[in-house]
């Protein structure tokens, strides 16, 4: 029997929302963190933003760097402080370590360079943080507008662009369609019309780029939302604000 646990996250008692909130605030106030963001998204890193529909999304890439920075910040002071946050992460993620591994900065980075389990734990945490942020379309719109600025200003990736410099439109993989339909509960994000009864008739253009390709949006699952045909036609290539509404878990009387 297939192990269905791989389709679920494991509650480890470690604060996924702490990291999600940190990343949310960085994107919300991006000008205050512009130098750090440049290191993650700028120069040749922009080529990563231009890839078409990778499962390790643009948000995964960005989040993983921020998560590593936060977790490993205490490594600079291991000979002065006990690194409670770092130790909590290792224990919660069942990453084995010895007392000498956290004795000083050099020992820590030697340990992490040899520990596959440590890097797997970072990847697992990154994916959990992605899961939280992926459901916040207003955040995704801000993030993708930021990515679009780097794509617009980059001189790389000519083979991925149209003559006007925008990224070429590509067919959406099935896994993207399924994930977006599931996240958006089979409803048009704008007018809330149910699309559940016509799932097999939904055309590609109804999976809408939040930041349009014509405005240097990326072919990334974080830049896709579900719209009905009328709302999709109304939006066209405009960069319109996404709906702030999302379903209630418990309906009011």
Secondary structure as the mmCIF struct_conf table of DSSP 4:
data_model
#
loop_
_struct_conf.conf_type_id
_struct_conf.id
_struct_conf.beg_label_comp_id
_struct_conf.beg_label_asym_id
_struct_conf.beg_label_seq_id
_struct_conf.end_label_comp_id
_struct_conf.end_label_asym_id
_struct_conf.end_label_seq_id
HELX_RH_3T_P HELX_RH_3T_P1 UNK A 4 UNK A 7
BEND BEND1 UNK A 8 UNK A 8
BEND BEND2 UNK A 13 UNK A 14
HELX_RH_AL_P HELX_RH_AL_P1 UNK A 16 UNK A 28
TURN_TY1_P TURN_TY1_P1 UNK A 29 UNK A 29
HELX_RH_3T_P HELX_RH_3T_P2 UNK A 30 UNK A 33
HELX_RH_AL_P HELX_RH_AL_P2 UNK A 34 UNK A 41
BEND BEND3 UNK A 42 UNK A 42
HELX_RH_3T_P HELX_RH_3T_P3 UNK A 43 UNK A 45
HELX_RH_AL_P HELX_RH_AL_P3 UNK A 46 UNK A 49
TURN_TY1_P TURN_TY1_P2 UNK A 50 UNK A 50
BEND BEND4 UNK A 51 UNK A 53
BEND BEND5 UNK A 55 UNK A 56
HELX_RH_AL_P HELX_RH_AL_P4 UNK A 58 UNK A 72
HELX_RH_3T_P HELX_RH_3T_P4 UNK A 73 UNK A 77
TURN_TY1_P TURN_TY1_P3 UNK A 78 UNK A 80
BEND BEND6 UNK A 81 UNK A 81
HELX_RH_AL_P HELX_RH_AL_P5 UNK A 84 UNK A 92
TURN_TY1_P TURN_TY1_P4 UNK A 93 UNK A 94
HELX_RH_3T_P HELX_RH_3T_P5 UNK A 99 UNK A 102
BEND BEND7 UNK A 103 UNK A 104
HELX_RH_AL_P HELX_RH_AL_P6 UNK A 105 UNK A 114
HELX_RH_AL_P HELX_RH_AL_P7 UNK A 116 UNK A 133
TURN_TY1_P TURN_TY1_P5 UNK A 134 UNK A 135
HELX_RH_AL_P HELX_RH_AL_P8 UNK A 137 UNK A 153
HELX_RH_3T_P HELX_RH_3T_P6 UNK A 158 UNK A 160
STRN STRN1 UNK A 161 UNK A 161
TURN_TY1_P TURN_TY1_P6 UNK A 163 UNK A 164
BEND BEND8 UNK A 165 UNK A 166
STRN STRN2 UNK A 167 UNK A 167
HELX_LH_PP_P HELX_LH_PP_P1 UNK A 168 UNK A 169
HELX_LH_PP_P HELX_LH_PP_P2 UNK A 171 UNK A 173
HELX_RH_AL_P HELX_RH_AL_P9 UNK A 174 UNK A 183
TURN_TY1_P TURN_TY1_P7 UNK A 184 UNK A 186
STRN STRN3 UNK A 187 UNK A 187
TURN_TY1_P TURN_TY1_P8 UNK A 189 UNK A 191
STRN STRN4 UNK A 194 UNK A 194
HELX_RH_3T_P HELX_RH_3T_P7 UNK A 196 UNK A 201
HELX_RH_3T_P HELX_RH_3T_P8 UNK A 204 UNK A 206
STRN STRN5 UNK A 207 UNK A 209
BEND BEND9 UNK A 210 UNK A 211
HELX_RH_3T_P HELX_RH_3T_P9 UNK A 213 UNK A 215
TURN_TY1_P TURN_TY1_P9 UNK A 216 UNK A 216
BEND BEND10 UNK A 219 UNK A 220
HELX_RH_3T_P HELX_RH_3T_P10 UNK A 221 UNK A 223
STRN STRN6 UNK A 224 UNK A 226
HELX_RH_AL_P HELX_RH_AL_P10 UNK A 229 UNK A 235
TURN_TY1_P TURN_TY1_P10 UNK A 236 UNK A 237
HELX_LH_PP_P HELX_LH_PP_P3 UNK A 240 UNK A 243
BEND BEND11 UNK A 249 UNK A 250
#
